[in-house]
Amino acid sequence: MSALTLNAVTVTGRLHDVTLDLPAGALVGIVGPNGAGKSTLLQAAAGLLPLAGGEVRWGGRPVAGIAIMERALRAAWVPQEARFEFGFPVRSVVQQGRYAHGDDETGVDEALLRFDLAALASRPVNQLSGGERQRVMLARAQVTGARLQLWDEPLAPLDPRHGLELLGLAHELKNAGGTVVLSLHDLRVAHCLDRVVVLDGGRLRASGTPGDVLTPGLLREVFGVTARHEPGLTLFL
Amino acid sequence: MRPSAWTAWAWPGLTAALCLLVFVSLAWGELSLDATRLWAGLRGTDELAATVLWQLRLPRVIAALLVGAALAGAGLTMQAYFRNSLASPDLLGVSSGAAAGAVSAIVWGWTLAGLWVLPSAAIVGAVVATLSVLVLARRGAGSERLLLAGVALNALLGAITSYQLSHGVALWERNAQLLFWLLGGLEDRSWLHVWAALPIAVAAAALWPLGRPMDLLSLGETEAQSLGVDVRRLRRRMLVLATVLAATATAVAGIVGFVGLVVPHGLRLLVGPEHRRLVPMSLLGGGVFVLGCDFVGRMAGGLRLGIVTALVGGPFFLWLLRRRA
């Protein structure tokens, strides 16, 4: 069954006629040069942008017809960069993920441990480093318990250990039947995912398994890089 | 000390300050009453004390508490709305808008039509000012843009008010009435004014349950929406409540500056930014602050409330700017 369907989705000036069908139980990467529309695609998929055309469906249901509270139970979105004006404690921000669940505390402590935030739990969130902030936002998305997870460049500010741990978590979510969609720039990581979606200039260029999609020809055309491909290894020159 | 260390003391501290200030505000003045006479006056057995208490001091105390709660509540709501801890009704021009509305109503003689005219004119002025700020500075706007919009609006509304003042210099009586709006104060507030301040209690009660969604909104509107907050509806409500609070407070006491900035900001430093705690605490803290400033003004020989709050709030604001820089 398809977990996320984009039907000719258009966002004025940023995304043109993107059609995409992602199955449940998949780990999907969105790649593309800067300004390709990756963030816009994720926000549109999360039902957070007004569409100029087309339709987004979750599990076959049009998102436009789902109440805002219920949307929060089904999909979680993590922004590329979180800015905090106020110094909420880390734990309180993570617990915001439970808002749609009646503000209980289910899974909050586990998520803090999982994202290595237990020691920072009472620290003001506006005093954290970029990577720590990113982990707070990911932990908040985690406690929502939503099956569709949409992460905007989650790996960029993370150090290698936390980056690998995040990919491990994404695999767990996928194996439990969830769908994780994340944008990224590191094409080597993209090779570890089930599926890659390539955007360029707001249009869908390709979608499929990494091996099929990330061909030397496409890499040269879209990213302007020359790649040499060997079994299990891609070198960028 | 970390915010959490103060949290436990904030409620008892504020409550004690409230009780103390209510007591001294009722007891001290031109006619000082000891505890026995105060009690006798409240029960009506001491006629002179009863008149002073029931006609003068009690309505003034209640008006002070309501005005302070309203200004602090409005400031807190605007800070969460704009995601900017420098937002407040006076800096954004909402209070000047209310004053310009009230002053215009007095000058054009509309106030003769009924007692509801003045508060209504204040609310209309505040609404116009709020809408102007919304147009001038988008949500999530940087401090600079927001404050510049406020400066521009305050200058414009100040010009309107000054024109009204200079236009009819001969009418001393009317100008005295006008000056009341410009130098906020609580002199001669009667039960009538307490009734006029009733929307404050209603708006404050409506603000109470918005604390948690305000937490989410103050960290980003798209994020809040993705977590289940109906952002459009919440923002509309917050805007209406903040405007009603600021406008009603101004209608009752004139322009009282810095309360909306100082009280929420100070409390945030003490107990942290969580609105579930901050909303009730700002309402109470604002009331305590204004009652305290009014008492200080009375003791200092009739210094107007707006002057006292500015004397306390001005240095605090400068300190705040220094700290942020």
Boltz contact constraints between the chains, C-beta under 6 A:
constraints:
  - contact:
      token1: [A, 46]
      token2: [B, 226]
      max_distance: 6.0
  - contact:
      token1: [A, 48]
      token2: [B, 222]
      max_distance: 6.0
  - contact:
      token1: [A, 48]
      token2: [B, 225]
      max_distance: 6.0
  - contact:
      token1: [A, 48]
      token2: [B, 226]
      max_distance: 6.0
  - contact:
      token1: [A, 68]
      token2: [B, 230]
      max_distance: 6.0
  - contact:
      token1: [A, 69]
      token2: [B, 228]
      max_distance: 6.0
  - contact:
      token1: [A, 72]
      token2: [B, 227]
      max_distance: 6.0
  - contact:
      token1: [A, 72]
      token2: [B, 228]
      max_distance: 6.0
  - contact:
      token1: [A, 77]
      token2: [B, 226]
      max_distance: 6.0
  - contact:
      token1: [A, 84]
      token2: [B, 219]
      max_distance: 6.0
  - contact:
      token1: [A, 85]
      token2: [B, 83]
      max_distance: 6.0
  - contact:
      token1: [A, 86]
      token2: [B, 218]
      max_distance: 6.0
  - contact:
      token1: [A, 86]
      token2: [B, 273]
      max_distance: 6.0
  - contact:
      token1: [A, 87]
      token2: [B, 273]
      max_distance: 6.0
  - contact:
      token1: [A, 88]
      token2: [B, 273]
      max_distance: 6.0
  - contact:
      token1: [A, 96]
      token2: [B, 216]
      max_distance: 6.0
  - contact:
      token1: [A, 96]
      token2: [B, 227]
      max_distance: 6.0
  - contact:
      token1: [A, 99]
      token2: [B, 227]
      max_distance: 6.0
  - contact:
      token1: [A, 99]
      token2: [B, 228]
      max_distance: 6.0
  - contact:
      token1: [A, 100]
      token2: [B, 228]
      max_distance: 6.0
